[in-house]
Amino acid sequence: PDDTTEGQGTVMVPNSWNMLREEGVTQLFFDVYHTACSRGREGDLQCGRWCLQCLVLLAAIRRSFFQRDEDRLQLLQTMMIGTTSILSSQTGLQSLDNVHEVCRLLGRVNGANQLPDLISNSAFKSWVDVVFKFTKDSLLHWHKLPNSIHYLLGFWVAMLQPLVNLKEQAPAGLEQQVQQITLAFIETRLFVAEACANPSSTMDVEDPVHDEVMRTEQLEILSQLGRCRYQDTATFIMGKFDELGSLAPSFAAMVSQPAVTAKTVWVVYMIGALVGGHSAGPKAIRTDTDAAPTHVVNGELAKRVFQLMRVTDSHVEQQNIVPEPLELAYLNFLEQFRKVYIGEHAKQSQSQVGEKQVAERLASVLGLEDENAILGLVINKIGMNLQSRYGQEAVIKRTLALFHECAASINIVRTSEKMTPQLIVSGRLLLKNDMVRYILTNHSNPSFGFLNVGVQYGKYRTQYYHTLGRLLFLELRDHPNSFAEFMKPFGMILQGMWAQCVQNPSMALHILRQPTFKAPLIGLCRDLRGLCMACTSSESYTQLIEWLVNNPKDPMNSRVCIFAKALEAWWEDHEVSTPILRFMAEFVHNRSQRICFDQSSPNGILLFREASSIIRAFGQQILRKQPSEKDLYTQKYKGMGVALEMFCNALQGGYTNFGVFELYGDNSLSTSMSICLR
């Protein structure tokens, strides 16, 4: 049986297996296949399948196994003639299992040999013609072979790269065949979308839109196939887009037609795949080098998506009506668009034409003033989603991921050949955007609805403030007061808790235990953890610790002490205790050597003592707790694991002189160590 994986390009066999070098071995399997399948019985068709599996292995034998090139080329010719015979006569192809194995065999033959070797073979022309016809027929009957088409498309993708390099030496008609396969594949995706949107359809087809792995594989194939006659492919997709627009001229009309909506989602995904297919570097692979420049074609594609996005975003008050798959398709397009024109590869891919020229022409096609306005389109969509699409969790997740990528990207830009390359942090470009300035100024505003959804969105709050923290600390030197302004909403929450505890110290735990403090406390810890994750330098970390230790002369009455008291009150509720522990674990972590205090500073000791207080407040109680076996991990072991991680971070931080504790009779180290060892 064939136990090799599809990612295994070659089969390693011992050199002593000389029988495999004999001329008639490969032909023997083809003969057995034809003899068995010509009978048409089920058992004989199964025998034919085994023959094909053996041929798949033979096709992938390592090149070095053949001592003479003539032997290897003879094997190749036998494979080409044999598969041509099977596809021409359709022998055994009434069995879908055999069809699947033939598709695998074609992929292995093509993948194990270089295109010049294939072209030089006398059987190439008839072979590629019959494979082309077979691929077209398979795409036409896509519902019968959903798992086999992938191999056929991979066959044509492997043809494309050498096809570009060969240029005039490429076989006549091969480029046109790849182009027709590409258009046929686009058509099948629209057929799939329509079938999946039709509840009365009898086809048992899984919608790739809802399967990220399958969807990503198919879009990756399209991004590579699309490089063949790129302008023609883009024009074809734009025609499909405009056709759908005529079927649903308004937003209400589109939403009322599930088939049109499903097709629109796929078209947006495919546009993103085509645009993103040119982010690999300065030499974008295209066969139609004499056609319109890539950025002009991409501008026409992007313009249609942005126009549709503007229409759907105008229905802000009807957030649940906008289909979630369509929003996810928008975000996928924006991610690909960012890679090409905003992200890491943007300046490299534009270097051949001229960065400024590309930006100006793209902005002109999109009807915008300059390249900053292009960035504004992406950021405005991010801001709109955070404010209005909070009912769709997958949308919020992808939106925050896109926001973080935009803020964290770093580009090396050479503005001209004679000038020294410059380091450009795209986060600084974001700080010039009005929407980003609004988010930084009003980050906790109720208008950002996802902040108020509940505990289940806690991890998104952390990512949100991680991104905002990156942007905030970029302008720390130029605007030193911006940090204090940013932290005011957090200060108000802590001040409210602390004031009530100070008024009645004996009832502090009871006061903190009130339900009204639960949600603000959870949100505060998740937000501060995200902000702490953004502290990658001693300068930014010092700002945060000075804000938390706001009373250095009396550190026990500083903001940082509220977390130990809160944990003592809420230790039994994992929804509160886990965020507190995770924040403190991050706070005491000396990531990238960001915690660097002066020799005379007591902050290192204070930091460890707070970690010790947290461990004592939580550890002594949780060790006595006996939760049910069903919730054992969530209720007990999850918090214990985070607490141990926090203690480990504090021990190896390198900012505390542990001898001081014993010298001054402080049992913080010994007590916390004892609890952790228990």
C-alpha positions as CSV (number, residue, x, y, z in Angstrom):
1,P,0.0,0.0,0.0
2,D,1.0,3.6,-0.6
3,D,1.9,5.0,2.8
4,T,3.8,8.0,1.5
5,T,2.4,11.5,2.1
6,E,1.5,13.9,-0.6
7,G,4.1,16.3,0.6
8,Q,6.8,13.6,-0.1
9,G,8.2,14.6,-3.5
10,T,10.4,11.5,-4.0
11,V,10.4,7.9,-3.0
12,M,13.8,6.7,-1.6
13,V,14.6,3.1,-2.8
14,P,17.9,1.2,-2.4
15,N,20.4,1.3,-5.3
16,S,20.4,-2.5,-5.2
17,W,16.8,-2.7,-6.5
18,N,18.0,-3.1,-10.1
19,M,14.7,-4.6,-11.2
20,L,13.1,-1.2,-11.1
21,R,15.5,0.1,-13.8
22,E,14.4,-2.5,-16.2
23,E,12.4,-1.2,-19.2
24,G,9.4,-3.4,-18.9
25,V,8.5,-3.0,-15.2
26,T,6.5,0.2,-15.6
27,Q,4.7,-1.0,-18.7
28,L,3.8,-4.2,-16.9
29,F,1.6,-2.3,-14.4
30,F,-0.1,-0.5,-17.3
31,D,-0.8,-3.7,-19.0
32,V,-2.2,-5.3,-15.9
33,Y,-4.3,-2.3,-15.3
34,H,-5.8,-2.4,-18.8
35,T,-6.4,-6.2,-18.6
36,A,-8.1,-6.0,-15.2
37,C,-10.3,-2.9,-15.9
38,S,-11.4,-4.1,-19.3
39,R,-13.5,-6.7,-17.5
40,G,-15.4,-4.1,-15.6
41,R,-16.0,-6.2,-12.5
42,E,-15.6,-4.6,-9.1
43,G,-12.7,-6.8,-8.0
44,D,-10.9,-6.1,-11.2
45,L,-11.3,-2.4,-10.8
46,Q,-9.8,-2.7,-7.4
47,C,-6.9,-4.5,-8.9
48,G,-6.5,-1.6,-11.4
49,R,-6.4,0.8,-8.4
50,W,-3.5,-1.1,-6.9
51,C,-1.7,-0.9,-10.2
52,L,-2.1,2.8,-10.2
53,Q,-0.9,3.2,-6.7
54,C,2.3,1.3,-7.6
55,L,2.7,3.5,-10.7
56,V,2.4,6.6,-8.4
57,L,5.4,5.3,-6.4
58,L,7.4,4.4,-9.5
59,A,6.8,7.9,-10.9
60,A,8.3,9.5,-7.7
61,I,11.5,7.4,-7.5
62,R,14.5,9.7,-6.8
63,R,16.5,10.9,-9.8
64,S,19.8,9.7,-8.4
65,F,18.5,6.1,-8.5
66,F,18.9,6.0,-12.3
67,Q,22.6,5.7,-13.2
68,R,21.8,6.8,-16.8
69,D,19.6,9.7,-17.9
70,E,18.3,7.4,-20.7
71,D,16.7,5.1,-18.2
72,R,15.0,7.9,-16.4
73,L,13.7,9.5,-19.6
74,Q,12.5,6.1,-20.7
75,L,10.5,5.7,-17.5
76,L,9.1,9.2,-18.1
77,Q,8.0,8.3,-21.7
78,T,6.4,5.1,-20.5
79,M,4.4,7.1,-17.9
80,M,3.3,9.7,-20.4
81,I,2.2,7.1,-23.0
82,G,0.5,5.0,-20.4
83,T,-1.5,7.8,-18.8
84,T,-2.4,9.1,-22.3
85,S,-3.7,5.7,-23.2
86,I,-5.8,5.5,-20.0
87,L,-7.3,9.0,-20.4
88,S,-8.0,8.5,-24.2
89,S,-9.7,5.1,-23.8
90,Q,-11.3,6.0,-20.4
91,T,-10.4,2.5,-19.3
92,G,-11.4,1.9,-15.7
93,L,-12.4,5.5,-15.1
94,Q,-16.0,4.5,-14.3
95,S,-14.5,3.9,-10.8
96,L,-14.0,7.2,-9.0
97,D,-11.2,5.6,-7.0
98,N,-9.3,4.9,-10.2
99,V,-9.9,8.5,-11.3
100,H,-8.5,9.7,-8.1
101,E,-5.4,7.6,-8.5
102,V,-4.9,8.8,-12.1
103,C,-5.0,12.4,-10.8
104,R,-2.4,11.5,-8.2
105,L,-0.3,9.8,-10.9
106,L,-0.4,12.8,-13.2
107,G,0.6,15.1,-10.3
108,R,3.6,12.9,-9.4
109,V,4.8,12.6,-13.0
110,N,4.7,16.3,-13.4
111,G,6.2,17.1,-10.0
112,A,9.1,14.6,-10.3
113,N,10.3,15.9,-13.7
114,Q,11.3,19.3,-14.9
115,L,9.4,21.0,-17.8
116,P,12.3,20.9,-20.2
117,D,12.5,17.1,-19.8
118,L,8.7,16.9,-20.4
119,I,8.8,19.1,-23.4
120,S,11.7,17.2,-25.0
121,N,9.8,14.0,-24.9
122,S,8.0,13.1,-28.2
123,A,4.9,12.1,-26.3
124,F,4.5,15.5,-24.6
125,K,2.1,17.2,-27.0
126,S,-0.5,14.4,-27.1
127,W,0.0,13.9,-23.3
128,V,-0.6,17.5,-22.3
129,D,-3.6,17.7,-24.7
130,V,-5.4,14.7,-23.2
131,V,-4.6,15.9,-19.7
132,F,-6.1,19.3,-20.6
133,K,-9.3,17.7,-21.8
134,F,-9.4,15.5,-18.8
135,T,-9.0,18.5,-16.5
136,K,-11.7,20.5,-18.2
137,D,-14.1,17.5,-17.9
138,S,-13.2,17.0,-14.3
139,L,-13.9,20.7,-13.5
140,L,-17.2,20.4,-15.3
141,H,-18.1,17.5,-13.0
142,W,-16.6,19.1,-9.9
143,H,-19.2,17.6,-7.6
144,K,-18.1,14.1,-8.4
145,L,-14.4,14.6,-7.8
146,P,-14.0,17.3,-5.0
147,N,-10.9,15.7,-3.6
148,S,-9.2,14.8,-6.9
149,I,-9.3,18.2,-8.7
150,H,-6.6,19.5,-6.4
151,Y,-4.0,17.2,-8.0
152,L,-5.0,18.3,-11.5
153,L,-4.8,21.9,-10.6
154,G,-1.4,21.3,-9.0
155,F,-0.3,19.8,-12.4
156,W,-1.0,23.1,-14.2
157,V,0.5,25.2,-11.4
158,A,3.7,23.3,-11.7
159,M,3.7,24.1,-15.5
160,L,3.5,27.8,-14.9
161,Q,6.8,28.8,-13.4
162,P,8.9,27.1,-16.1
163,L,6.5,28.4,-18.7
164,V,7.4,32.0,-17.7
165,N,11.1,31.2,-17.8
166,L,11.0,29.5,-21.2
167,K,9.0,32.4,-22.8
168,E,9.3,32.0,-26.6
169,Q,10.7,28.4,-26.2
170,A,7.5,27.3,-24.5
171,P,5.3,24.9,-26.4
172,A,2.6,26.6,-28.5
173,G,-0.8,26.6,-26.9
174,L,0.4,25.6,-23.4
175,E,-0.1,29.2,-22.0
176,Q,-3.6,29.2,-23.5
177,Q,-4.4,25.9,-21.9
178,V,-3.3,27.1,-18.5
179,Q,-5.5,30.2,-19.0
180,Q,-8.5,28.2,-19.9
181,I,-8.0,25.9,-16.9
182,T,-7.8,29.0,-14.7
183,L,-11.1,30.4,-16.0
184,A,-12.8,27.0,-15.7
185,F,-11.7,26.7,-12.1
186,I,-13.1,30.2,-11.3
187,E,-16.4,29.1,-12.8
188,T,-16.5,25.9,-10.7
189,R,-16.0,28.0,-7.5
190,L,-19.1,30.0,-8.4
191,F,-21.0,26.8,-9.1
192,V,-20.0,25.5,-5.7
193,A,-21.2,28.7,-4.1
194,E,-24.6,28.5,-5.8
195,A,-25.0,24.8,-4.9
196,C,-24.2,25.4,-1.3
197,A,-26.5,28.4,-1.0
198,N,-29.4,26.4,-2.5
199,P,-31.2,24.5,0.4
200,S,-33.0,22.2,-2.1
201,S,-29.7,21.1,-3.8
202,T,-29.2,17.4,-3.7
203,M,-25.4,17.6,-4.1
204,D,-23.5,16.6,-1.0
205,V,-20.8,19.3,-1.2
206,E,-18.9,20.9,1.6
207,D,-18.7,24.7,1.3
208,P,-15.0,25.7,1.2
209,V,-16.0,29.2,2.5
210,H,-16.6,27.7,5.9
211,D,-13.5,25.5,5.9
212,E,-10.4,27.7,6.3
213,V,-7.9,25.0,5.3
214,M,-9.7,24.0,2.1
215,R,-10.4,27.6,1.2
216,T,-6.8,28.7,1.7
217,E,-5.6,25.8,-0.5
218,Q,-7.9,26.7,-3.3
219,L,-7.2,30.4,-3.2
220,E,-3.4,29.7,-3.2
221,I,-3.9,27.6,-6.3
222,L,-5.8,30.5,-7.9
223,S,-3.2,33.0,-7.0
224,Q,-0.6,31.0,-8.8
225,L,-2.7,30.1,-11.8
226,G,-3.8,33.7,-12.1
227,R,-0.3,34.8,-13.1
228,C,-0.9,33.3,-16.5
229,R,-2.3,36.1,-18.6
230,Y,-3.0,38.0,-15.4
231,Q,-4.9,40.9,-17.1
232,D,-7.2,38.5,-18.9
233,T,-7.9,36.6,-15.7
234,A,-8.6,39.8,-13.8
235,T,-10.9,41.0,-16.5
236,F,-12.8,37.8,-16.4
237,I,-13.3,38.1,-12.6
238,M,-14.3,41.7,-12.9
239,G,-16.9,40.7,-15.5
240,K,-18.3,38.2,-13.0
241,F,-18.3,40.9,-10.3
242,D,-20.2,43.3,-12.5
243,E,-22.6,40.6,-13.5
244,L,-23.5,39.9,-9.9
245,G,-23.9,43.6,-9.3
246,S,-26.5,43.8,-12.1
247,L,-28.4,40.9,-10.5
248,A,-28.4,42.7,-7.1
249,P,-28.2,46.4,-7.7
250,S,-28.8,47.2,-4.0
251,F,-27.7,45.9,-0.7
252,A,-31.2,44.7,0.2
253,A,-31.4,42.8,-3.2
254,M,-28.1,41.1,-2.6
255,V,-29.0,39.9,1.0
256,S,-32.4,38.6,-0.2
257,Q,-30.7,36.4,-2.8
258,P,-28.5,33.8,-1.0
259,A,-27.0,32.5,-4.3
260,V,-25.9,36.0,-5.3
261,T,-24.5,36.6,-1.8
262,A,-22.5,33.4,-1.9
263,K,-21.1,34.1,-5.3
264,T,-20.1,37.6,-4.3
265,V,-18.3,36.2,-1.3
266,W,-16.3,33.9,-3.5
267,V,-15.5,36.6,-6.0
268,V,-14.2,38.9,-3.3
269,Y,-12.0,36.0,-2.0
270,M,-10.7,35.4,-5.5
271,I,-9.9,39.0,-6.1
272,G,-7.9,38.9,-2.8
273,A,-6.1,35.8,-4.0
274,L,-5.1,37.5,-7.4
275,V,-3.9,40.7,-5.7
276,G,-2.0,38.8,-3.0
277,G,-0.3,36.6,-5.6
278,H,2.0,39.4,-6.4
279,S,3.5,39.9,-3.0
280,A,6.4,37.5,-3.4
281,G,9.0,40.0,-4.3
282,P,10.2,42.5,-7.0
283,K,9.9,40.0,-9.9
284,A,6.2,39.4,-10.0
285,I,5.6,36.3,-12.2
286,R,3.4,37.0,-15.1
287,T,3.3,35.6,-18.6
288,D,1.7,38.7,-20.1
289,T,4.5,41.1,-19.5
290,D,3.4,43.3,-22.3
291,A,0.0,43.9,-20.8
292,A,-1.1,46.6,-18.3
293,P,1.1,47.0,-15.2
294,T,0.2,44.8,-12.3
295,H,-0.7,47.8,-10.0
296,V,-3.1,49.2,-12.6
297,V,-4.9,45.8,-12.9
298,N,-4.9,45.4,-9.1
299,G,-6.3,48.9,-8.8
300,E,-9.3,48.0,-11.0
301,L,-9.9,44.9,-8.9
302,A,-9.6,46.7,-5.6
303,K,-11.8,49.5,-6.7
304,R,-14.7,47.2,-7.1
305,V,-14.2,45.6,-3.7
306,F,-13.9,48.9,-1.9
307,Q,-17.1,50.2,-3.6
308,L,-19.0,47.1,-2.5
309,M,-17.5,47.5,1.0
310,R,-18.7,51.1,1.1
311,V,-22.2,50.0,0.2
312,T,-22.4,47.3,2.9
313,D,-20.8,49.5,5.6
314,S,-23.4,52.2,5.0
315,H,-25.9,49.8,6.7
316,V,-24.2,50.1,10.1
317,E,-27.5,50.0,12.0
318,Q,-28.2,46.6,10.4
319,Q,-25.0,44.9,11.4
320,N,-26.5,41.4,11.7
321,I,-27.9,41.6,8.2
322,V,-24.5,41.9,6.6
323,P,-23.5,38.2,6.0
324,E,-20.5,37.2,8.1
325,P,-18.8,35.3,5.2
326,L,-18.8,38.5,3.2
327,E,-17.2,40.5,6.0
328,L,-14.5,37.8,6.3
329,A,-14.0,37.9,2.6
330,Y,-13.4,41.7,2.9
331,L,-10.8,41.1,5.6
332,N,-9.1,38.5,3.5
333,F,-8.9,40.9,0.6
334,L,-7.5,43.7,2.9
335,E,-4.9,41.3,4.3
336,Q,-3.7,40.5,0.7
337,F,-3.9,44.2,-0.3
338,R,-1.9,45.2,2.7
339,K,0.9,42.7,1.9
340,V,1.3,44.2,-1.6
341,Y,0.9,47.9,-1.0
342,I,1.3,48.5,2.8
343,G,3.2,45.6,4.4
344,E,6.6,44.0,4.4
345,H,6.8,43.1,0.7
346,A,5.2,46.3,-0.5
347,K,8.3,48.5,-1.2
348,Q,10.2,45.5,-2.6
349,S,7.5,44.6,-5.1
350,Q,7.3,48.3,-6.2
351,S,11.0,48.9,-6.6
352,Q,11.1,48.1,-10.3
353,V,8.4,50.6,-11.3
354,G,9.2,53.2,-8.7
355,E,7.5,53.4,-5.3
356,K,6.0,56.9,-5.8
357,Q,4.8,56.1,-9.3
358,V,3.1,52.9,-8.2
359,A,1.4,54.7,-5.2
360,E,0.2,57.6,-7.3
361,R,-1.2,55.5,-10.1
362,L,-2.9,53.1,-7.7
363,A,-4.4,56.0,-5.8
364,S,-5.6,57.5,-9.2
365,V,-7.3,54.3,-10.2
366,L,-9.0,54.1,-6.8
367,G,-10.1,57.7,-7.0
368,L,-8.0,58.8,-4.0
369,E,-5.5,61.7,-3.4
370,D,-2.4,59.9,-2.3
371,E,-0.9,56.7,-0.7
372,N,-2.0,57.8,2.8
373,A,-5.6,57.7,1.6
374,I,-5.0,54.1,0.5
375,L,-4.0,53.2,4.0
376,G,-7.0,55.1,5.3
377,L,-9.3,52.7,3.4
378,V,-7.9,49.8,5.4
379,I,-7.9,51.5,8.7
380,N,-11.4,52.9,8.4
381,K,-12.7,49.4,7.7
382,I,-10.9,48.2,10.9
383,G,-12.4,51.0,12.9
384,M,-15.9,50.4,11.5
385,N,-15.7,46.7,12.3
386,L,-14.6,47.3,15.9
387,Q,-17.5,49.7,16.4
388,S,-20.3,48.0,14.5
389,R,-19.5,44.3,13.7
390,Y,-19.1,43.1,17.3
391,G,-21.9,40.7,16.9
392,Q,-19.8,38.5,14.6
393,E,-16.9,37.0,16.6
394,A,-15.0,35.7,13.6
395,V,-15.0,39.2,12.1
396,I,-13.7,40.8,15.2
397,K,-10.9,38.2,15.5
398,R,-9.7,38.7,11.9
399,T,-10.1,42.5,12.2
400,L,-7.9,42.7,15.2
401,A,-5.3,40.4,13.6
402,L,-5.2,42.7,10.5
403,F,-4.9,45.8,12.8
404,H,-2.0,44.2,14.6
405,E,-0.2,43.3,11.3
406,C,-0.6,46.9,10.1
407,A,0.8,48.2,13.3
408,A,3.7,45.7,13.7
409,S,5.1,45.7,10.1
410,I,8.6,46.9,9.5
411,N,9.8,47.7,6.0
412,I,13.3,48.3,4.6
413,V,12.8,50.9,1.9
414,R,15.3,52.0,-0.7
415,T,13.9,55.2,-2.1
416,S,16.4,55.2,-4.9
417,E,19.3,53.1,-6.1
418,K,21.9,55.6,-4.8
419,M,20.4,56.2,-1.4
420,T,21.0,54.2,1.8
421,P,18.0,52.0,2.7
422,Q,15.7,53.4,5.4
423,L,13.8,51.5,8.1
424,I,10.1,52.3,7.9
425,V,7.8,51.2,10.7
426,S,4.3,51.1,9.3
427,G,2.9,51.9,12.8
428,R,4.2,55.4,12.4
429,L,2.2,55.7,9.2
430,L,-0.9,54.6,11.0
431,L,-0.4,57.3,13.6
432,K,-1.0,59.9,10.9
433,N,-4.4,58.4,10.2
434,D,-7.5,60.1,11.7
435,M,-9.2,56.9,12.6
436,V,-6.2,55.6,14.5
437,R,-5.9,58.9,16.3
438,Y,-9.6,58.6,17.3
439,I,-9.1,55.0,18.5
440,L,-6.1,55.9,20.6
441,T,-7.9,58.9,22.1
442,N,-11.2,57.0,22.8
443,H,-10.0,53.5,23.2
444,S,-12.4,52.6,26.0
445,N,-15.4,54.4,24.5
446,P,-18.6,52.4,24.5
447,S,-18.8,53.0,20.7
448,F,-16.3,50.1,20.4
449,G,-19.1,47.6,21.0
450,F,-16.9,44.5,21.2
451,L,-15.4,45.7,24.5
452,N,-18.9,45.3,26.1
453,V,-19.9,41.9,24.8
454,G,-18.8,39.9,27.8
455,V,-16.2,37.5,29.2
456,Q,-16.0,35.5,26.0
457,Y,-14.4,38.4,24.2
458,G,-11.7,38.8,26.8
459,K,-8.8,37.5,24.6
460,Y,-9.8,40.1,21.9
461,R,-9.4,42.9,24.4
462,T,-5.9,41.7,25.1
463,Q,-5.0,41.7,21.4
464,Y,-6.7,45.1,21.0
465,Y,-4.6,46.8,23.7
466,H,-1.5,45.0,22.5
467,T,-1.8,46.7,19.2
468,L,-2.7,50.0,20.7
469,G,0.2,49.7,23.0
470,R,2.6,49.3,20.1
471,L,1.2,52.5,18.5
472,L,1.2,54.4,21.8
473,F,4.9,53.6,22.6
474,L,6.0,54.6,19.1
475,E,5.1,58.2,19.9
476,L,6.3,58.2,23.5
477,R,9.4,60.3,22.9
478,D,7.6,62.9,20.8
479,H,4.5,63.1,23.1
480,P,5.5,62.1,26.6
481,N,2.1,63.1,28.0
482,S,0.2,60.7,25.7
483,F,0.8,57.7,28.0
484,A,-0.9,59.5,31.0
485,E,-3.8,60.5,28.9
486,F,-4.2,57.0,27.5
487,M,-4.2,55.4,31.0
488,K,-6.9,57.7,32.5
489,P,-9.8,55.3,32.0
490,F,-7.8,52.5,33.7
491,G,-6.9,54.9,36.5
492,M,-10.6,55.7,37.1
493,I,-11.5,52.0,37.5
494,L,-8.6,51.4,39.9
495,Q,-9.3,54.6,41.8
496,G,-12.9,53.6,42.3
497,M,-12.0,50.2,43.7
498,W,-9.2,51.6,45.9
499,A,-11.3,54.4,47.3
500,Q,-14.1,52.1,48.6
501,C,-11.5,49.7,50.1
502,V,-9.7,52.6,52.0
503,Q,-13.0,53.9,53.4
504,N,-13.7,50.6,55.1
505,P,-10.5,48.5,55.3
506,S,-12.1,45.7,57.4
507,M,-14.7,45.2,54.6
508,A,-12.3,45.5,51.7
509,L,-12.6,41.9,50.5
510,H,-16.4,42.0,50.8
511,I,-16.5,45.3,48.8
512,L,-14.3,44.0,46.0
513,R,-16.4,40.8,45.9
514,Q,-19.4,42.8,44.8
515,P,-20.8,41.8,41.3
516,T,-20.5,45.4,40.0
517,F,-16.7,45.1,40.2
518,K,-16.4,41.7,38.4
519,A,-16.6,42.8,34.8
520,P,-14.5,46.0,35.2
521,L,-11.8,44.0,37.0
522,I,-11.7,41.3,34.3
523,G,-11.6,43.8,31.5
524,L,-8.9,45.9,33.3
525,C,-6.6,42.9,33.8
526,R,-7.0,41.8,30.2
527,D,-6.4,45.3,28.9
528,L,-3.3,45.9,31.0
529,R,-1.9,42.5,30.0
530,G,-2.2,43.5,26.3
531,L,-0.5,46.8,27.1
532,C,2.2,45.1,29.0
533,M,2.9,42.7,26.1
534,A,3.5,45.8,24.0
535,C,6.3,47.0,26.4
536,T,9.3,45.8,24.5
537,S,11.9,48.3,25.9
538,S,12.9,49.5,29.3
539,E,11.5,52.9,28.4
540,S,8.0,51.7,27.8
541,Y,8.0,49.3,30.7
542,T,9.3,52.0,33.1
543,Q,6.3,54.1,32.1
544,L,3.9,51.3,33.0
545,I,5.5,50.3,36.3
546,E,5.7,54.0,37.4
547,W,2.0,54.3,36.6
548,L,1.1,51.2,38.7
549,V,3.5,52.2,41.5
550,N,2.0,55.7,41.7
551,N,3.0,56.2,45.3
552,P,6.7,55.2,45.5
553,K,7.2,56.4,49.1
554,D,4.4,54.2,50.2
555,P,4.3,51.4,47.6
556,M,1.8,49.3,49.7
557,N,-0.8,52.0,48.9
558,S,-0.1,52.0,45.2
559,R,-2.4,50.9,42.3
560,V,-0.4,47.6,41.9
561,C,-1.5,46.4,45.3
562,I,-5.2,46.2,44.3
563,F,-4.6,43.0,42.3
564,A,-3.5,40.9,45.3
565,K,-6.5,42.1,47.3
566,A,-8.9,41.4,44.3
567,L,-7.5,37.9,43.9
568,E,-7.9,37.3,47.6
569,A,-11.6,38.2,47.2
570,W,-12.2,36.4,43.9
571,W,-9.8,33.4,44.1
572,E,-12.7,30.9,43.7
573,D,-14.0,32.4,40.5
574,H,-11.8,31.4,37.6
575,E,-13.3,34.0,35.3
576,V,-11.6,36.6,37.5
577,S,-8.6,34.9,39.0
578,T,-7.2,33.7,35.7
579,P,-7.1,37.2,34.0
580,I,-5.4,38.6,37.2
581,L,-2.8,35.8,37.2
582,R,-2.1,36.1,33.5
583,F,-1.6,39.9,33.8
584,M,0.8,39.5,36.7
585,A,2.7,36.7,34.9
586,E,3.2,39.0,32.0
587,F,4.0,42.0,34.2
588,V,6.9,40.2,36.0
589,H,8.2,38.6,32.8
590,N,11.6,40.2,31.8
591,R,10.8,39.8,28.1
592,S,13.5,41.2,25.8
593,Q,15.4,42.5,28.9
594,R,12.8,45.2,29.3
595,I,13.0,45.3,33.1
596,C,16.1,47.2,33.8
597,F,16.2,49.2,37.1
598,D,18.9,51.3,38.6
599,Q,21.1,49.7,41.3
600,S,19.5,51.9,44.0
601,S,15.9,51.2,42.8
602,P,13.7,49.1,45.1
603,N,11.4,48.3,42.2
604,G,12.8,44.8,41.6
605,I,12.1,43.8,45.2
606,L,8.7,45.4,45.1
607,L,7.9,43.5,41.8
608,F,8.8,40.2,43.4
609,R,6.9,40.9,46.6
610,E,3.8,41.6,44.6
611,A,4.2,38.3,42.7
612,S,4.7,36.6,46.1
613,S,1.5,38.3,47.5
614,I,-0.4,37.0,44.5
615,I,0.8,33.5,45.0
616,R,0.0,33.5,48.7
617,A,-3.5,35.0,48.1
618,F,-4.3,32.4,45.5
619,G,-2.2,29.4,46.4
620,Q,-3.2,28.9,50.0
621,Q,-6.9,28.8,49.0
622,I,-6.7,26.9,45.7
623,L,-4.8,24.0,47.2
624,R,-7.7,23.3,49.6
625,K,-10.3,23.5,46.9
626,Q,-11.8,20.2,45.7
627,P,-13.8,21.0,42.4
628,S,-15.7,18.4,40.5
629,E,-13.8,16.2,38.1
630,K,-15.7,17.6,35.1
631,D,-14.3,21.2,35.7
632,L,-11.1,20.1,37.4
633,Y,-8.8,21.8,34.9
634,T,-10.7,25.1,34.5
635,Q,-11.5,25.4,38.2
636,K,-8.1,24.5,39.6
637,Y,-5.2,23.4,37.5
638,K,-5.4,26.2,34.9
639,G,-4.9,28.9,37.5
640,M,-2.2,26.9,39.3
641,G,-0.3,26.6,36.0
642,V,-0.4,30.3,35.4
643,A,0.6,31.0,39.0
644,L,3.6,28.7,38.6
645,E,4.5,30.4,35.3
646,M,4.3,33.8,37.1
647,F,6.7,32.6,39.8
648,C,9.1,31.2,37.3
649,N,9.1,34.5,35.4
650,A,9.8,36.4,38.6
651,L,12.6,34.0,39.7
652,Q,14.5,34.2,36.4
653,G,13.9,37.9,35.7
654,G,17.3,38.9,37.0
655,Y,16.0,42.1,38.6
656,T,15.8,41.0,42.3
657,N,18.5,40.4,44.8
658,F,17.0,37.5,46.7
659,G,19.5,37.7,49.5
660,V,17.8,40.9,50.7
661,F,14.7,39.0,51.9
662,E,16.5,36.8,54.4
663,L,18.7,39.6,55.5
664,Y,15.7,41.8,56.5
665,G,13.6,38.9,57.7
666,D,11.1,39.1,54.8
667,N,9.5,35.7,54.2
668,S,8.1,36.5,50.7
669,L,10.5,34.2,48.9
670,S,10.3,31.3,51.3
671,T,6.5,31.4,51.6
672,S,5.9,31.6,47.9
673,M,8.5,28.9,47.2
674,S,6.8,26.6,49.8
675,I,3.4,27.1,48.2
676,C,4.7,26.5,44.7
677,L,6.4,23.3,45.7
678,R,3.2,22.0,47.3
